[in-house]
Amino acid sequence: MIVSFTAPIPDTELDRYLEEIEKVMVDSGHVRTFAARRHIRVPADEHSPVFAATAIVQLGFTDLDALNASFAAPGVGELIRRWQSRYPYQVVWANHEALS
């Protein structure tokens, strides 16, 4: 999951957002692994045709059913609405099999 906030977000708020995403997803029981890191900005980000990332979140699932179920996990919709109202953001999903 590539997350891009449309305006600068304080570091403490970004940390809280990532912690809340982790908690909701892990508590759902569908996520096998979770990792999140801040995007490392470089000058070329200014020329991105879509947007530059703020953070990258990697969610590991056991199978496609678990991935699909995670979108309906309790609390996901509320979390998205609450954060979107405070700090609008965009997300791009890149679903793939494990990269060795």
C-alpha contacts under 8 A as a table, 3 or more apart, distances in Angstrom:
res1	aa1	res2	aa2	distance
1	M	56	I	5.89
1	M	57	V	5.04
1	M	58	Q	6.23
1	M	59	L	7.80
1	M	91	V	6.53
1	M	92	V	5.79
1	M	93	W	4.68
1	M	94	A	6.28
2	I	53	A	6.11
2	I	54	T	7.69
2	I	55	A	6.23
2	I	56	I	4.81
2	I	57	V	6.44
2	I	91	V	5.50
2	I	92	V	5.12
2	I	93	W	6.39
2	I	94	A	7.93
3	V	53	A	5.57
3	V	54	T	5.67
3	V	55	A	5.31
3	V	56	I	6.19
3	V	57	V	7.68
3	V	89	Y	6.84
3	V	90	Q	5.89
3	V	91	V	4.68
3	V	92	V	6.76
4	S	51	F	6.94
4	S	52	A	6.33
4	S	53	A	4.50
4	S	54	T	4.68
4	S	55	A	6.82
4	S	89	Y	5.39
4	S	90	Q	5.24
4	S	91	V	6.39
5	F	8	P	6.78
5	F	9	I	7.08
5	F	53	A	7.65
5	F	54	T	6.20
5	F	87	Y	6.66
5	F	88	P	5.94
5	F	89	Y	4.00
5	F	90	Q	6.38
6	T	87	Y	7.52
6	T	88	P	5.95
6	T	89	Y	5.37
6	T	90	Q	7.40
7	A	87	Y	7.32
7	A	88	P	7.60
9	I	13	E	6.49
9	I	14	L	6.35
9	I	87	Y	7.12
10	P	13	E	5.27
10	P	14	L	6.31
11	D	14	L	5.08
11	D	15	D	6.11
12	T	15	D	5.11
12	T	16	R	6.23
13	E	16	R	4.97
13	E	17	Y	6.12
14	L	17	Y	5.03
14	L	18	L	6.22
15	D	18	L	5.25
15	D	19	E	6.14
16	R	19	E	5.02
16	R	20	E	6.10
17	Y	20	E	5.18
17	Y	21	I	6.20
17	Y	83	W	7.51
18	L	21	I	5.10
18	L	22	E	6.16
18	L	36	A	6.96
19	E	22	E	5.10
19	E	23	K	6.18
20	E	23	K	5.08
20	E	24	V	6.16
20	E	79	L	7.73
21	I	24	V	5.37
21	I	25	M	6.08
21	I	76	V	7.97
21	I	79	L	7.73
22	E	25	M	5.27
22	E	26	V	5.86
22	E	34	F	6.73
23	K	26	V	5.27
23	K	27	D	5.77
24	V	27	D	5.22
24	V	28	S	6.18
24	V	73	A	7.57
24	V	74	P	7.46
24	V	75	G	6.36
24	V	76	V	6.53
25	M	28	S	5.17
25	M	29	G	7.28
25	M	30	H	7.11
25	M	31	V	6.16
25	M	70	S	6.85
25	M	73	A	7.27
25	M	76	V	7.80
26	V	29	G	5.71
26	V	30	H	6.90
26	V	31	V	5.43
26	V	32	R	7.69
26	V	34	F	7.71
27	D	30	H	7.99
28	S	31	V	7.14
28	S	70	S	6.90
28	S	73	A	5.60
28	S	74	P	6.92
29	G	32	R	7.90
30	H	61	F	6.52
30	H	62	T	7.80
30	H	66	A	5.13
30	H	67	L	7.11
30	H	69	A	7.06
30	H	70	S	6.02
31	V	34	F	7.13
31	V	59	L	6.48
31	V	60	G	5.79
31	V	61	F	5.13
31	V	62	T	7.56
31	V	66	A	7.33
31	V	67	L	7.89
31	V	70	S	7.60
32	R	59	L	7.47
32	R	60	G	5.15
32	R	61	F	5.19
32	R	62	T	6.46
33	T	58	Q	7.82
33	T	59	L	5.74
33	T	60	G	4.58
33	T	61	F	7.06
34	F	57	V	7.37
34	F	58	Q	5.72
34	F	59	L	4.77
34	F	60	G	6.26
35	A	57	V	5.80
35	A	58	Q	5.14
35	A	59	L	6.71
36	A	55	A	6.99
36	A	56	I	5.63
36	A	57	V	4.31
36	A	58	Q	6.19
37	R	55	A	5.64
37	R	56	I	5.47
37	R	57	V	6.64
38	R	54	T	6.05
38	R	55	A	4.21
38	R	56	I	6.30
39	H	53	A	5.86
39	H	54	T	5.19
39	H	55	A	4.76
39	H	56	I	6.44
41	R	45	D	6.54
42	V	45	D	5.68
43	P	46	E	6.03
44	A	47	H	5.50
44	A	48	S	7.02
45	D	48	S	5.32
45	D	51	F	7.77
45	D	52	A	5.56
46	E	52	A	7.56
48	S	51	F	5.52
48	S	52	A	6.24
53	A	56	I	7.22
61	F	64	L	7.38
61	F	66	A	5.95
61	F	67	L	5.93
62	T	66	A	6.43
62	T	67	L	7.98
63	D	66	A	5.46
63	D	67	L	6.54
64	L	67	L	4.97
64	L	68	N	6.17
65	D	68	N	5.15
65	D	69	A	6.06
66	A	69	A	5.02
66	A	70	S	6.14
67	L	70	S	5.29
67	L	71	F	7.24
68	N	71	F	5.82
68	N	72	A	7.63
69	A	72	A	5.52
69	A	73	A	6.48
70	S	73	A	5.00
71	F	76	V	7.04
72	A	76	V	6.86
72	A	77	G	7.76
73	A	76	V	5.76
74	P	77	G	7.62
75	G	78	E	5.28
75	G	79	L	6.00
76	V	79	L	5.16
76	V	80	I	6.21
77	G	80	I	5.21
77	G	81	R	6.20
78	E	81	R	5.18
78	E	82	R	6.04
79	L	82	R	5.24
79	L	83	W	6.18
80	I	83	W	5.39
80	I	84	Q	5.89
81	R	84	Q	5.15
81	R	85	S	6.12
82	R	85	S	5.33
82	R	86	R	6.54
83	W	86	R	5.10
83	W	87	Y	5.71
83	W	88	P	6.94
84	Q	87	Y	5.24
84	Q	88	P	4.31
84	Q	89	Y	6.26
85	S	88	P	6.22
96	H	99	L	7.96
